[in-house]
Amino acid sequence: VVHDAQPPPIVVDNESEWEVEEILATRTQKVGRGHRREVLVK
């Protein structure tokens, strides 16, 4: 697990957003009866 510091979010219409250069990887994890998608971004 890498603990990189995240840049501050850009606030647009009172909502936080981050700029994503590229999606590096995705995975789906089972959580209870559902699923959760995790995304690694650059």
N, C-alpha and C positions, 0 to 999 in steps of 0.2 A: 504494500500500500504506500503510495507516494502522497505526501502531505504538502502539495504546492499551495502557495498563497494565491487566492483568487483575486482578480482585479475587481475594483468596485463596480457595482451595477450602474447601468444607464437608466435613469428614471424617465419613463414615457407614460403620460396620462396616469400618474400616481402608481405605476407598476414598475417593478424592477426587471430589467432586461440585460442580457450579456451578449456580446458579439461572439459568434462562433466562426472560426476560420474553416474548420473541417471536422467531420465526424470520423473518428478513428476506429471505433468498434461499438457494437451493441450486443446486449445479451438480455435474455428474459429469465427472471427468477420466479419460482413458485412462492407465493406468500399466502398461507392459509388455503382457501379454495380458489383464489385468484392468481393473477400474474402481475409482475412489475417489470417494466422495461428499463434497463440502465444503459446510459450512453456515455462513452468516453469521447470528449471533444478537445480540439486544439484551439 
